[in-house]
Amino acid sequence: MATLKPVLLIVFLLPACQPATSDFDEPGIYVSAAADDPSAELYDLDNLPRFDLELEDDAIESLRDEPRDWVQAELSYRGEVVLADLRLKGEYSFRTIDEKPSFKVRFDRDDDDRRWRGLRGMTLNNNIQDPTMLSQVLGYQLYRDAGVAAPRANLATVFVNGEYRGLYSNVESEDLAFIALHFDDASGNLYEEGTVDFLPGNAATFDLESNEEIDDRSDLEGLIAAIDRVGSDDYLELIGAHVDVSAFLDFAALEGIVGGLDGYCYALDTRNNFRIYHDPGTDHFYFIPWGADRLLRPRHDPGLVHSWLEELEFHPSVWAASGVLLTKCLDDGQCREMFVAALRSQVERMEALELARLGERIHRLAAAARDADPGMEATLEHVDYATALMEEFISTRPEAVRAELD
């Protein structure tokens, strides 16, 4: 990864515009494959898959007019052609079909049993908020290494009707196929955050993504009621009846370590970018990270996303929790001790993973595709700058966390 140049303080982010065309037309790079899982090679970190999306003219027009509506498409991969539905996605990172859009791809919309390589769908993120193009790949890898249910992710090249649109984060969709890989029983309720916390009256605001027709939220209502009742010495008893506390504290510790702007435990504003799954087999909730395009980088660089963040500290405090499920843990002496132990354990795990070295390897693999990316809104100089900031954050984060615990 690049070496940090402290004097480089210029903001290199360019305004969104229609991307220039590119002559880049390289095949994907495939080194690894797992014979027992047909989807594994799609996300292997040693691979740089290429995905070709073919859209009819009327589908293009539809996406221009209603980008969130689904349209039919064909997805080609290594000679395979599969019918799919897709739409555009994103909030701040949203770009039009004529720019470098993020895509949500589904294979099962017309047939709930239909899969491609075991997948119900795919997520292709444009990395507009991440000039390093590494936050999602490295962040999710850290969660997965800790045993947290988190998506597989790597980088991929994406072409639309033969035109190179750029280098994307290829992220496993958090759907019921994903749930089935991580839990013995995939029949439970999967919720996406509703930009709210676990407070009385908020259960209906969470987006239920499974069992929608039944719409029984009594599991979530029970959790919210328990959180509302918990005091300073009964957290493990009350919350432990609804949440796998050990798994949650690993999730929370990682959120504290990797930084970022949103998520659940440390969001600066509304709760955002996470899911929870209620496993019927254990009768417990488990937290799942999502939207990881701001992880493992300092919050304070205004050129990367938001100018109002420039005064924030380089390293966010692990005690600056804002999600009620963690703040109430910190008020309970026994739970607080467990959280400190989880922080120490996950910091050691982070060091052992050698994320900076992994990032260098991924950058080398994708260098040509990145440099030819016609939709990248940051200059290559800013990419180097942001990558150097990430390297500094990764190398100094463990000691910064330990300093808060000692």
N, C-alpha and C positions, 0 to 999 in steps of 0.2 A: 504494500500500500504506500501511498505517497508520503513524503516527509513534510511536516507542517511548516509553513512559512508564516511566522507571526506578523510580518509586515503586510501580508496580503489581506487587506480589509475592504476591498472593493466588492460591491454586490454585482454578481455576474448573471443574475436571473433575467432572462429575456421575456418580454410579454408574449402571451399566447398568440399564435397566428397560424395560418395554414402552413403546414410543414413543407419544406423544400423536397423535391423528389430526390431519390437516391438510386444509384445503379447497383447497390448491394443486392446480390442474389445468390448468397452462399447456402449450401445445404446445412442441415443441422450437424452438430458434433455429438457422436454417440460412442461412449466408452463403456458404460456399465448398463447391465440389465439383470433383473431378477426373474428367473424362470417361473417362480411360484406366484408372482404378482405381475400381471400384465400392465398395471399402471405405474409400477416402480420406476421404469426407465424414463417416464415422463417427468419425474421430479428428482432424479438422481443429480447430485451436485457435480458430478463429473461430466454430465451431459449438457448440451445447449440445444434443446429441441427447436425445430422449426414447425410452425403451424400456419397453414394457408387457409384463409377464410374466403369463400366465394359467395357473393351476394348479387342477386338480380337487381336491375335498375330500380324496380318498384320498392324493393327492400331498402335500398340506399335512400330513396326519397322518403320512405316512411321513417327511417331513423333520423333524417334531417328534421322532419316535422314533429315526431313524437319519439324521442330517443329512448324513453323508458319502456316503450311497447316492444313486445317480442316480434321478431321477424324470422323467416326461415333462411337457412344458410347451409352450406356444405363446409365441413372441416376436413382438410387433407393433412395426413401425417405419414411420412415414410411409405407412400404408396397406398395407404388406407384412405378411403373416403367415407365419411359418415354424415348422415343428415343430422342437423342440429337446429335449435332455436337460439337466437342471441338478442341481447339488448345492450345498450350502453349503461355505464354505471359511474359512480363517483359524485362527490360533493364539491369541495374546493378543487379537487383534481379533475373534475369533469371536463372533457373535451369533446367536440363534435365529431361526427363520422368523417368529416373532411380534414380533421386534424389528427391527433394521436389519442384516440379514445381508449378508455378501459372497457373491457367486455365481460359480460356475464354470459356463459354458454351453458345450455341445457340439452341433454339428450333424452329426457324422460317426460317432456311436457305432454306429448300425445299418448304416451304409454308409460304408466308408472313403473313397469317392470323393465323398461328398456335401459340398457347400459352400453357404454363404450369403454372397453378395458376395465370394466368394473366400476366405472364412474357414472354418476348421475349428471355431472356437469363439471365445468371448469371456470376459473376466474383468471383473467389476464389484466393485470394492473399496469398502468402507463408510467408509473414512477415519477410523475410530475413533481410530487412533494419530496422526492428523494434523489438528489443528483448522484449520490453514491451508487444507487441501484442495489444496495446491499442490506438495507435495514430489515426488509421482510425475510430475506433468505437467511441471514445470520440470526435474527431475532427468533424466528420460529424454530430454527435448529437448536437454539439454547433451551427453549421451552421443551422441545421434544426430548432432548437429552436428559432433562430432569424428570421425565415421565409424565409431563402435563400433556393432555390431549391438545395437539396443535397441528396446523396444516403442514404438509410437505410443501416445499417451495424451492424453485431454482429460477434461473433466467432463461428466456426463450426469445426467439425472433418471431415476429408476426407480420404476415403479408395479407393484404386485402385486395382481392382481384388482381393478384400478381404484383402489387405495389408494396414495397417495403415500408412498413409503418414504424418500425423501431424495435428496440430492445425492451422487453416487458418482464415483470415479475410474474411467473407462472405459479399461481397459488392454488392449492387444493381447496375446493369449495367445502364449506362446513355445512354439509347436508346430512341426510340419513345414511348415505353410503359411508361418509366419514365417521359418523357415530358408530356404525357397525364395526368399523376397524378398531375402535378404541374401547367399546363397551360390549359386554356379553349380551346385553338386552338392549336392542335399538328401538323398542316400542314406547319409550318414555317421551316426555315433553321436552322439546328443544326451544329455547327462547332466545331471541336477539334483544339486546338492550333497547329500551325505549327512551333513551336520553334522560332517564330518571333513576333515582336510587331506590333501595328496598325499604320504602316508607309506606305507612298505611294509606290505602287508596290508590296505590300505583300499580297494582298487579295487572290491571286491564291495559296499561300503557305499554307493557312489554309485548313484543311481536312474537306470537306463538307460531313456530315454523313446522310443527308436526301436530298430528291429531287435531287439526284445525276445526273439523266438523264437530267433534265432541266439545272442544273448547272448555275443558275442565281445568281450571287454574287453581284448584284447591291446594296443590302442592306448593305453588308459589305463594299463595295467600298464607299458608302455614308458616313458611319461612319468614315472611314479612312480619307476621304476628310474633314469632319467636324473637326476632331482632328487636322489635318494639318493647318486649318484656325484659330483655336481658339487662342485668345489673353489672356490678363491678366484680362479682365473684362467681357467677353462674354461667359464663359464656360457653364453656366446654360442654356443660350439661344441656343447655337450651339449644344452642346452635348446632352442637354435635348430633342432635336428633334429626337435623335436616340437611346438614352440609358435612361432607368429608373434610373435617377441619385441617388435618395434616396436608391433604391435597390443596386446599384453599391457601394455606400459609405458604406452600411452595410457589403457588401462582402469584400470591401477593408479594412475596420476596423478590421474585423475578421482575414483576412490574416495578418494584422500587429500584432494582438494580439497573434495568435497561433504559430507564428514563422514558421519554416520550411525552406527548401532550395530553393524551386522553387515556382510554382504557377504563378500568373500574376504580382501582384503589387510589390512584393519584391524579385523576383528571383535573385539569385546571379550571374547567367550566362544567359542562354537563357530563354525566356518565356516557361513555361512547365506546364503540368498537370492542365489544366482548359478547360472548354467549354463555348461557348456562344450560346444562342438561341434567334432568332428573332421571337417574338410573333406577328403573323399577327393581332391579336385582338387589341393590343395596339400600334403596329408599333414601338416597342422598343426592344432593346437587353437586355438580362439578363445574368449574369455570374454564372457559375456552377463550384464548386470546384471538383477536382479529384486528384488521386495519393497522398492521405493524410498520407502516412506512415512515415512522418518526423515531424508531428505536435505535439505541446504541449511538446516539449523536447528541451533542449538547443542545439545550433548548434555546440558547441565547443568540444564535447566528441569524440575524434578521433577513439575510439574503436567501435563506433556504425556504422560508414560508411566510412567517408573520412578523411584520416589523415591530409590533408591540411586545415581542418577547425579548428584545435585545438587552433588557436590564436584568434578566434572570441569571441566577448563578450557573456556572458551567456544570456543576454536579448538583442535581436536585437532592434534597434531603430524604432519606428513607423514613423519617419521622413525619413528613409532610403529607400524611394520609388524609384523604377526603371522603372516601367511600365508607358508609356507616358500618359495613360488616368488618372492616379492618379497624376503624377508629374505636369501635367497642371492644375489639380484641385487645387493643393497646391499653384500654382502661382496666383490663383484667390481668392481674399479676401473672398468673400461670400461662395464659394465652400469650402475653407479651414475651415471656421467656421462650416459648415455643417459636414465636416469630423471629426472635433474635437468632435462635439456633438455625432456623430455616435460612435466614440471610447469610450466616456464616457458611453454611453448607453450599448454597447456590453461588456464592462468590468463589469458593474453591472450584466448583464445577465450571464456572465461566473461565477461570484461568486455565484449567486443564484442557478446555476445548481449543485454545489458541485461535480465537476468532479472527484476529488480525491476519494470521497466516492463511486461514481459510478464505478470507476476503481477497487476499492477493491472488490466490489460485483461481477464484471465480472471475476476477477482473482480467487475468491473463486469458482465460478461456473465451471471454466475451469481448475482448478488446476491439477486434475489427468490427463487430456488430454495433458496439457502442459508438465508436468513432464515426460510423456511417449513419447513425440514427437521425433521420430527417425531422423527427418530431421532438427531439430533446430541446427543452427550453432553456437549459443552462449551458453556458459555454464549457468547453473542455477544461478551461482554466478553473472554472468554479467546481467542476467535478473533482478535479485534483484537490482543491481547497477543502471541499466538503469531506472527501475521503480522508484527508489528513486530520481533520477535526474528529472524524469517527475513530481513527487510529489512536489519537490522543485520549479520547474518551474511554475506549476499551482498555488501553494500557494503564490508565490512572484510576479507573472506576473501582477496582477491588480495594485499593488502599483507602480511597475516599469513603467507601462504605464501612470498612473496618474502623476507621477513625471515629465514626459516629457510634460504634458499638462498644468501644473501649472506654 
